[in-house]
Amino acid sequence: MYTLYIMISQVVLYQRYQAMIDSMEKIRQHEYSDSYECLDFSKDLYSELDRYGLKSSIDIVQADTSKSEYHAVVSFQVDPQSGKLVDYKKIDSCRFIDGQISCDKGLIEGRNSYIASNNK
């Protein structure tokens, strides 16, 4: 019975990721122009994913090439243990820099302990 549950879970997970890929391919067909820019791509992808019940967010990020250039992207939260797409309340943004996890609003102590901080 447990094996059947795992197989069904994997099929559902596969279908969700296939819907995500199909959505991205559909939106990729648009051409970038003065009337259809990155925020339009992001809005349409967000809407398409939402139609499949896939939660995402539109984030404004700073482009690597310029400190004054910004870009709209669609972000997902993926639980690293289960591989499931989740929609949790975001409290911080962390990056992997020089072998360390660096967070904007808190500190990582040890291997698995996040400590919120007002010092950053």
N, C-alpha and C positions, 0 to 999 in steps of 0.2 A: 504494500500500500504506500509506504514511504517513497519507494522508487517511482511509482506512478505520480505522486505529488511533485517530486523533483522534475520529472519529465514534463509535466504540464507547466510548471513554473518556468522551465527553460524555453518552452514553446511561446509562452506569453511574453517573456523577456525578448526573445528573438523577434516576435511580431512588433513589439514597441520600438526596438532598434531599427527594424525595417521601415516602420512608419517615419522615424526620424530621418533616415537616409532618403527616403522618397520625398519627404518635405523639403530637405535641403536641395535635392536635385531639381525639384519643381521651381524653387525660388531662384536657383542658379541660372535658370533659363533667361531671366530678365537681363537687360543690358544696362550698365551704369551710364547715366546721362545727367544733364542738368535738371531734368524733371524726375529722375529716379536715382536716388543716392543711397548711401549706406544706411541711413535711418529708415528709408523705405524698404530696403532689403530686410532689415532687422524686424521692422513692424510686420511685414508679410510672413516672414519665417515664424515669428512668435505666434501669429494668428493661426498659421497652418499647423504648427505643433500643438497648439491649444485644442484645435479641432479633434486631434487624436488623443487628447487627455494627457499630453506630455507637458509638464510644467517647465518653464524657462523664464529668463528675465532678459531685458534689454539693458546692457551696460554701456556707458560711455567710457572709453579708455583713451589713454594717451598713446599716440603712435610712437613706435620705436625710433622712427626717422627724425622726428621733430618734437621739441618740447611744447610747441604751440599748435600742434596738429592733433585733433581728436577724431575718434572713429567709433561708430556704433557697432556693437557685436551682440550676439545672442549667447547667453551662458546657461549651462545646465549644472545642477548639483547631482553628483553621482556618489552614492554611498560606496566607499572603497571596499567594504567587506561583502556586500551583497550584489553590487553592480547595478542596483536599482536606481532609477531617477527619482529624486526626492525634492521636496519643496519646503525646506526648513527656513526659519527666520535667520537671516544673516547677521552676525554680530561683528565680524572682522574679515579682513582680506589678508591672506598669507601667501607668500611666494617661496619658492625653493631657490636660495641664493648661496653660492659657494658651499654647497653641502649642508646648509642650515635652513630651517624653516624660519622665515622672518615675517612677522605679522605687524599690521599697522597700529592696532589698539591694545595689544597684549603681548605676553611673552610665552615662549615654550620652555618649560623646565623639564629636564630629564628627557624621556622618549615620548611620553604620551600625555603630559599634563599641560593644558593651556591655562594660563593665569591672566585674567583681565587686568588691565593696568590703565591708569589715567596719565602715566608718565610719558607716554609716546604721543 
